[in-house]
Amino acid sequence: SAIYYPLSILPEWAQMIAALIPVSYIFEGSRQIITTGHIDMSKLIISFILNILYIVLSFVFLERSFKKVLKKGLVKVE
């Protein structure tokens, strides 16, 4: 997630993985603030959108898992 080094020095396969991690955009934005003094809002927006996407996907996964458990009768809800 580019904590210590910029994303640009990572191998291409690692850059593709880091592009899916919201924190990597925050660290890249922080690095840019330190070097230039300006905030790149697009990095913050991408990080926010990825976080929202992962939260929605986790709720969908939780709901489907819970419905499957109820269908199999592994838990009793009163």
C-alpha positions, 0 to 999 in steps of 0.5 A: 500500500505504498507506505514507505516507497512510492507506487512507481517503484513497485513492479507492475503486478504489485502496482495493479494490486496496490490500485485496489487498496484504498490506503495506497491512494492516501499514502500517495496523496500524503507523499504529494502534499509533503513534496508539492504542498498541494492536495490531489483530490482525485486520490482522495475521491478514488480512495473514498469510492473504493471504501464505499464499494468494499463496504457494500460488497461486504454487506452483500456477502454478509446478507447472502451468507446469513440467508444461506445459514438460515436456509440450511437451518444452522442457526435459529432466529426467534 
